[in-house]
Amino acid sequence: MFSPFICVVVQCDDPGKPTNGAQLVNKGFVYGGSVKFTCNTDYTLRGTSTIYCQENKEWTGSVPLCLGECQWLNLVCEVFST
């Protein structure tokens, strides 16, 4: 007996965008789609710049941070002081 296949679109939730930044969506929030994150002028991206929607409806990473110069310098200072 033949059993028909049922195709279901795998969709991830909107991951959001970083404060002081933006998201550029490629192919939508569906399996195989991606989101590239950018930061506003004078802000530095900390984290993964591009994440992908997976078959399990989860993203390959989280939303990165966009740090201003003072925030970035404090972070660098903390890293070097430890």
Secondary structure, DSSP 4 states (H G I P E B T S, - for coil): ----------BPPP----TTEEEEEES-SBTT-EEEEEE-TTEEEES-SEEEB-TTS-BSS---EEEEHHHHHHHHHHHHH-
